[in-house]
Amino acid sequence: MSDQSMSIRVLEVGGFKATGVINMSYANFSDKDKYPYAFVIELSLVETEREYPTWEENERLEEIENNIIDILRRTQSDIQYIGKMTRRGVRDIFCYLASDDVDGEAIGGYCDTIEDTIDIHIEIEEDKDWEIVSKLIS
């Protein structure tokens, strides 16, 4: 999607405040059915201040996010980047893909290089109705 409308969102998740930057133009995205696979990255926060990342930690999380998305782009010609949310001790990154055909070996290899400094969990899940991000983009 070329026209992005990034917005800061504040939500309550599990009784705690979650903040993020979400592309709100996906609220009315008419091609959701062409991207039925949710690709969710969960990164644990290491350096925190009141359970949110420090400036340095945020930069590190951004670098990890960019590296994983670059790997994704090798097998996916079109990635729908929804955005990211930071909740108590965790950063979640949300994308939608046209297929679940990703370079798991390359992603796993990259994760191996950082796993001793951060906990990372990546999940690909069929989500034709975009339920995973429905509260974020509404």
FIVO-94703 format. One record per residue (C-alpha): residue number from 1; residue in three letters; chain; x, z, y. Coordinates in pm, 1 decimal, padded with zeros to 6 digits, m for minus. Layout:
N
{NUM ALA A {X Z Y}}
...
REM end
This chain:
138
{1 MET A {00000.0 00000.0 00000.0}}
{2 SER A {00160.5 m00110.4 00322.5}}
{3 ASP A {m00048.7 00078.5 00576.2}}
{4 GLN A {00036.1 00443.0 00531.8}}
{5 SER A {m00135.5 00732.7 00697.7}}
{6 MET A {00082.1 01032.2 00617.9}}
{7 SER A {m00076.3 01366.6 00700.7}}
{8 ILE A {00027.2 01727.0 00664.7}}
{9 ARG A {m00213.9 01903.5 00432.0}}
{10 VAL A {m00261.6 02275.4 00372.4}}
{11 LEU A {m00459.7 02376.5 00064.2}}
{12 GLU A {m00512.4 02687.6 m00141.7}}
{13 VAL A {m00381.6 02658.1 m00496.7}}
{14 GLY A {m00420.2 02952.2 m00730.7}}
{15 GLY A {m00476.6 03189.2 m00441.8}}
{16 PHE A {m00164.2 03078.4 m00256.1}}
{17 LYS A {m00107.8 02839.1 00032.1}}
{18 ALA A {00026.9 02495.1 m00058.4}}
{19 THR A {00155.3 02254.7 00204.7}}
{20 GLY A {00241.4 01891.6 00176.1}}
{21 VAL A {00266.7 01544.5 00316.0}}
{22 ILE A {00001.1 01315.4 00171.2}}
{23 ASN A {m00079.6 00949.5 00233.4}}
{24 MET A {m00445.6 00983.1 00334.7}}
{25 SER A {m00502.0 00606.7 00329.7}}
{26 TYR A {m00552.1 00648.1 m00046.8}}
{27 ALA A {m00882.5 00828.2 00013.8}}
{28 ASN A {m01055.6 00489.4 00032.8}}
{29 PHE A {m00813.0 00289.1 m00179.7}}
{30 SER A {m01018.8 00022.5 m00355.9}}
{31 ASP A {m00760.5 m00067.3 m00622.9}}
{32 LYS A {m00732.1 00270.7 m00795.6}}
{33 ASP A {m00841.6 00110.1 m01122.2}}
{34 LYS A {m00526.2 m00106.1 m01117.5}}
{35 TYR A {m00307.2 00207.2 m01120.7}}
{36 PRO A {m00445.7 00429.2 m01397.7}}
{37 TYR A {m00129.7 00629.9 m01470.6}}
{38 ALA A {m00039.0 00942.6 m01277.4}}
{39 PHE A {00334.2 01007.4 m01259.1}}
{40 VAL A {00388.4 01368.5 m01154.7}}
{41 ILE A {00726.1 01529.2 m01090.7}}
{42 GLU A {00745.8 01908.6 m01072.5}}
{43 LEU A {01064.9 02056.1 m00927.1}}
{44 SER A {01135.0 02427.8 m00917.5}}
{45 LEU A {01252.7 02565.8 m00586.6}}
{46 VAL A {01593.3 02731.6 m00597.9}}
{47 GLU A {01685.5 02817.4 m00239.2}}
{48 THR A {01375.7 02963.1 m00078.7}}
{49 GLU A {01262.9 03153.7 00223.2}}
{50 ARG A {00926.3 03325.6 00171.7}}
{51 GLU A {00871.0 03112.4 m00140.1}}
{52 TYR A {00917.7 02783.2 00045.4}}
{53 PRO A {01232.3 02568.5 00042.7}}
{54 THR A {01507.9 02624.0 00293.8}}
{55 TRP A {01616.1 02326.0 00503.0}}
{56 GLU A {01906.8 02256.4 00265.6}}
{57 GLU A {01682.8 02291.1 m00040.1}}
{58 ASN A {01430.5 02052.1 00110.6}}
{59 GLU A {01704.2 01791.8 00161.8}}
{60 ARG A {01811.8 01831.8 m00202.2}}
{61 LEU A {01451.8 01794.9 m00323.7}}
{62 GLU A {01412.8 01479.1 m00113.1}}
{63 GLU A {01727.7 01333.6 m00270.1}}
{64 ILE A {01602.8 01408.3 m00622.6}}
{65 GLU A {01262.9 01258.2 m00540.3}}
{66 ASN A {01420.4 00941.2 m00398.5}}
{67 ASN A {01651.3 00900.7 m00698.8}}
{68 ILE A {01367.6 00930.3 m00950.4}}
{69 ILE A {01146.5 00690.0 m00755.3}}
{70 ASP A {01436.2 00441.8 m00736.2}}
{71 ILE A {01465.2 00458.7 m01116.7}}
{72 LEU A {01088.0 00405.8 m01144.7}}
{73 ARG A {01106.8 00094.7 m00927.9}}
{74 ARG A {01334.4 m00067.4 m01186.8}}
{75 THR A {01042.7 m00096.8 m01431.8}}
{76 GLN A {00741.6 m00077.2 m01200.6}}
{77 SER A {00700.7 m00350.0 m00942.6}}
{78 ASP A {00438.1 m00156.2 m00752.0}}
{79 ILE A {00429.9 00220.9 m00713.5}}
{80 GLN A {00152.3 00396.2 m00527.3}}
{81 TYR A {00326.7 00694.6 m00366.9}}
{82 ILE A {00063.3 00955.6 m00282.9}}
{83 GLY A {00289.9 01226.6 m00147.3}}
{84 LYS A {00423.0 01572.9 m00219.1}}
{85 MET A {00296.3 01930.0 m00214.7}}
{86 THR A {00495.3 02250.4 m00208.0}}
{87 ARG A {00328.1 02547.5 m00365.9}}
{88 ARG A {00454.1 02888.0 m00467.7}}
{89 GLY A {00804.5 02815.9 m00598.7}}
{90 VAL A {00740.5 02450.8 m00687.8}}
{91 ARG A {00743.0 02102.8 m00530.8}}
{92 ASP A {00506.6 01846.2 m00684.9}}
{93 ILE A {00545.9 01472.2 m00623.5}}
{94 PHE A {00258.7 01235.1 m00701.9}}
{95 CYS A {00264.7 00861.4 m00773.4}}
{96 TYR A {00033.3 00621.8 m00952.9}}
{97 LEU A {00153.3 00335.7 m01170.9}}
{98 ALA A {00000.9 00019.8 m01315.5}}
{99 SER A {00145.9 00093.8 m01659.8}}
{100 ASP A {00310.3 00379.3 m01843.0}}
{101 ASP A {00613.0 00159.6 m01917.4}}
{102 VAL A {00893.2 00348.1 m01744.1}}
{103 ASP A {01263.8 00369.0 m01818.3}}
{104 GLY A {01249.5 00707.7 m01987.5}}
{105 GLU A {01612.4 00683.6 m02091.0}}
{106 ALA A {01731.1 00633.5 m01732.3}}
{107 ILE A {01501.6 00906.4 m01599.2}}
{108 GLY A {01614.2 01142.7 m01875.8}}
{109 GLY A {01978.4 01059.8 m01807.7}}
{110 TYR A {01936.1 01139.1 m01440.0}}
{111 CYS A {01751.0 01462.7 m01517.1}}
{112 ASP A {02036.4 01564.6 m01749.2}}
{113 THR A {02274.5 01547.6 m01452.2}}
{114 ILE A {02070.2 01793.6 m01244.8}}
{115 GLU A {01899.7 02017.4 m01500.9}}
{116 ASP A {02164.3 02289.1 m01476.4}}
{117 THR A {02078.3 02334.0 m01107.1}}
{118 ILE A {01699.5 02289.5 m01107.6}}
{119 ASP A {01405.9 02301.0 m01347.8}}
{120 ILE A {01232.7 01965.3 m01359.6}}
{121 HIS A {00921.3 01854.0 m01542.4}}
{122 ILE A {00791.3 01496.6 m01540.1}}
{123 GLU A {00458.3 01390.7 m01679.4}}
{124 ILE A {00283.6 01055.7 m01715.6}}
{125 GLU A {m00086.4 01090.4 m01773.8}}
{126 GLU A {m00373.6 00845.6 m01783.8}}
{127 ASP A {m00595.2 00929.5 m01485.7}}
{128 LYS A {m00816.8 00629.3 m01412.6}}
{129 ASP A {m01027.9 00820.2 m01159.2}}
{130 TRP A {m00730.9 00977.9 m00979.7}}
{131 GLU A {m00867.5 01326.0 m01045.8}}
{132 ILE A {m00520.9 01481.1 m01026.3}}
{133 VAL A {m00494.5 01399.4 m00655.5}}
{134 SER A {m00863.2 01400.4 m00561.4}}
{135 LYS A {m00841.4 01724.2 m00358.4}}
{136 LEU A {m00525.9 01605.2 m00185.2}}
{137 ILE A {m00666.7 01276.1 m00058.0}}
{138 SER A {m01021.4 01386.5 00023.1}}
REM end
